[in-house]
Amino acid sequence: MILVTGATGNVGGDVLAELVEAGHDVRALTRHPERAKLPPGAEVVRGDLSAPETLPAALAGVEAVFLYAVPGSASAFVRAALDAGVRRVVMLSSIAVRDDVEVQSNPIGAYHAEIENAVAASGLEWTFLRPGAFATNVHQWAAQVKAGDVVRLAFPDAATAPIHEADIAAVGVRALTEDGHAGAKYPMTGPESLTHRDQVRIVGEAIGRPLRVEELPPDLAREQMLTRVPAPVVDSLFAMMRASVGQEAYVIDTVEKVLGRPARTFAQWAADHADDLR
Ligand SMILES: NC(=O)c1ccc[n+]([C@@H]2O[C@H](COP(=O)([O-])OP(=O)(O)OC[C@H]3O[C@@H](n4cnc5c(N)ncnc54)[C@H](OP(=O)(O)O)[C@@H]3O)[C@@H](O)[C@H]2O)c1
């Protein structure tokens, strides 16, 4: 049995779907089974990584776990996993984690590193997926795209190499179901460096309607993001965006190395999600 946490999310959802499709015994953990839309074929368990008392039932009979990173949840998860006889953990971490420092300098790296460290120290077999910027971050603009032809955003010339969630998931499925990935830390990006402006153009092409970018002052964009995201994380994201203006984003071919085919392009992502953006 494989337990997928984050199963209602972008990446965990694709991990779950791929495992079910391949015929594996899969259990999906969610805090809200009543509203979760999960594929038939997956067993569903109510659970919360921040509520350790929910973990024994979720982990009973489980050999491998796809682990979503919930801050502060690591030591209770590791104890429960060892008690349940789990063998393998594949964690959705972040490219922000640095291996060359004792103390992580940014809060995104710090909370993922705390969980990585607890898993690595546990004796469980582990693989850490460390993706960079997700293509799904475009959903932040979805309401604007649906409402009109103008997308207002800060740092239009900031560059990332957006990765398709299905590629992260596919690498995760390999690590969950095959040998040969134990102890691997997989930094992962999409195949090409694109600015936010490029991404808006490509979304416009996918939905068949040209979109125009208007630059938002960073302070205003920061205020908007603060309504959804903690301040240290917002500040860290803004610092990364500011630093990437006019730069080529880092691109690495991990997806191709693991899967034996190139990572999906952002144009492919936009085509896959065009109906959600129209
Ligand atoms: N966006 C990026 O550019 C980027 C880049 C690198 C790394 N990451 C990392 O990737 C992760 C986000 O992945 P995603 O986009 O697939 O997630 P998502 O779509 O935002 O979904 C969040 C998932 O987490 C689950 N969850 C939240 N709190 C939980 C808890 N206490 N116990 C159990 N489950 C909980 C939710 O499940 P229920 O609500 O159903 O319980 C849901 O399935 C984050 O760790 C992020 O830091 C993101």
The ligand as an SDF file (V2000), in Angstrom:
LIG
                    3D

 48 52  0  0  0  0  0  0  0  0999 V2000
    4.7310   26.6200   -5.9950 N   0  0  0  0  0  0  0  0  0  0  0  0
    6.0180   26.4910   -6.2380 C   0  0  0  0  0  0  0  0  0  0  0  0
    6.5770   27.1540   -7.1230 O   0  0  0  0  0  0  0  0  0  0  0  0
    6.8370   25.5080   -5.4410 C   0  0  0  0  0  0  0  0  0  0  0  0
    8.1830   25.3150   -5.7650 C   0  0  0  0  0  0  0  0  0  0  0  0
    8.9290   24.3740   -5.0460 C   0  0  0  0  0  0  0  0  0  0  0  0
    8.3410   23.6620   -4.0150 C   0  0  0  0  0  0  0  0  0  0  0  0
    7.0260   23.8910   -3.7140 N   0  0  0  0  0  0  0  0  0  0  0  0
    6.4440   23.1370   -2.6000 C   0  0  0  0  0  0  0  0  0  0  0  0
    5.4300   22.2630   -3.0830 O   0  0  0  0  0  0  0  0  0  0  0  0
    4.4010   22.1780   -2.1230 C   0  0  0  0  0  0  0  0  0  0  0  0
    3.0660   22.5820   -2.7590 C   0  0  0  0  0  0  0  0  0  0  0  0
    2.6420   21.5120   -3.5730 O   0  0  0  0  0  0  0  0  0  0  0  0
    1.2460   21.5490   -4.3270 P   0  0  0  0  0  0  0  0  0  0  0  0
    1.1980   22.7730   -5.2020 O   0  0  0  0  0  0  0  0  0  0  0  0
    1.0700   20.2190   -4.9550 O   0  0  0  0  0  0  0  0  0  0  0  0
    0.2310   21.7320   -3.1270 O   0  0  0  0  0  0  0  0  0  0  0  0
   -1.2120   22.4180   -3.1500 P   0  0  0  0  0  0  0  0  0  0  0  0
   -1.8500   22.2180   -4.4890 O   0  0  0  0  0  0  0  0  0  0  0  0
   -1.0660   23.7800   -2.5820 O   0  0  0  0  0  0  0  0  0  0  0  0
   -2.0200   21.5070   -2.1220 O   0  0  0  0  0  0  0  0  0  0  0  0
   -1.7400   21.4890   -0.7550 C   0  0  0  0  0  0  0  0  0  0  0  0
   -1.9290   20.0540   -0.2750 C   0  0  0  0  0  0  0  0  0  0  0  0
   -1.4170   19.9350    1.0480 O   0  0  0  0  0  0  0  0  0  0  0  0
   -2.3300   19.2350    1.8420 C   0  0  0  0  0  0  0  0  0  0  0  0
   -2.1530   19.6780    3.2290 N   0  0  0  0  0  0  0  0  0  0  0  0
   -2.0130   20.9460    3.6810 C   0  0  0  0  0  0  0  0  0  0  0  0
   -1.8860   20.9550    5.0210 N   0  0  0  0  0  0  0  0  0  0  0  0
   -1.9580   19.6520    5.4210 C   0  0  0  0  0  0  0  0  0  0  0  0
   -1.8960   19.0050    6.6740 C   0  0  0  0  0  0  0  0  0  0  0  0
   -1.7610   19.7000    7.8210 N   0  0  0  0  0  0  0  0  0  0  0  0
   -1.9760   17.6600    6.7160 N   0  0  0  0  0  0  0  0  0  0  0  0
   -2.1380   16.9470    5.5830 C   0  0  0  0  0  0  0  0  0  0  0  0
   -2.2000   17.4960    4.3520 N   0  0  0  0  0  0  0  0  0  0  0  0
   -2.1140   18.8380    4.2770 C   0  0  0  0  0  0  0  0  0  0  0  0
   -3.6880   19.5990    1.2650 C   0  0  0  0  0  0  0  0  0  0  0  0
   -4.5910   18.5510    1.5700 O   0  0  0  0  0  0  0  0  0  0  0  0
   -6.1000   18.7290    2.1650 P   0  0  0  0  0  0  0  0  0  0  0  0
   -6.4390   20.1990    2.0990 O   0  0  0  0  0  0  0  0  0  0  0  0
   -6.9390   17.8790    1.2520 O   0  0  0  0  0  0  0  0  0  0  0  0
   -6.0040   18.1860    3.5350 O   0  0  0  0  0  0  0  0  0  0  0  0
   -3.3850   19.6400   -0.2320 C   0  0  0  0  0  0  0  0  0  0  0  0
   -3.4850   18.3610   -0.8000 O   0  0  0  0  0  0  0  0  0  0  0  0
    4.8060   23.0870   -0.9540 C   0  0  0  0  0  0  0  0  0  0  0  0
    5.5110   22.3350    0.0090 O   0  0  0  0  0  0  0  0  0  0  0  0
    5.7190   24.0670   -1.6260 C   0  0  0  0  0  0  0  0  0  0  0  0
    6.6000   24.7080   -0.7480 O   0  0  0  0  0  0  0  0  0  0  0  0
    6.2640   24.7660   -4.4080 C   0  0  0  0  0  0  0  0  0  0  0  0
  1  2  1  0
  2  3  2  0
  2  4  1  0
  4  5  1  0
  4 48  2  0
  5  6  2  0
  6  7  1  0
  7  8  2  0
  8  9  1  0
  8 48  1  0
  9 10  1  0
  9 46  1  0
 10 11  1  0
 11 12  1  0
 11 44  1  0
 12 13  1  0
 13 14  1  0
 14 15  2  0
 14 16  1  0
 14 17  1  0
 17 18  1  0
 18 19  2  0
 18 20  1  0
 18 21  1  0
 21 22  1  0
 22 23  1  0
 23 24  1  0
 23 42  1  0
 24 25  1  0
 25 26  1  0
 25 36  1  0
 26 27  1  0
 26 35  1  0
 27 28  2  0
 28 29  1  0
 29 30  1  0
 29 35  2  0
 30 31  1  0
 30 32  2  0
 32 33  1  0
 33 34  2  0
 34 35  1  0
 36 37  1  0
 36 42  1  0
 37 38  1  0
 38 39  2  0
 38 40  1  0
 38 41  1  0
 42 43  1  0
 44 45  1  0
 44 46  1  0
 46 47  1  0
M  CHG  2   8   1  16  -1
M  END
$$$$
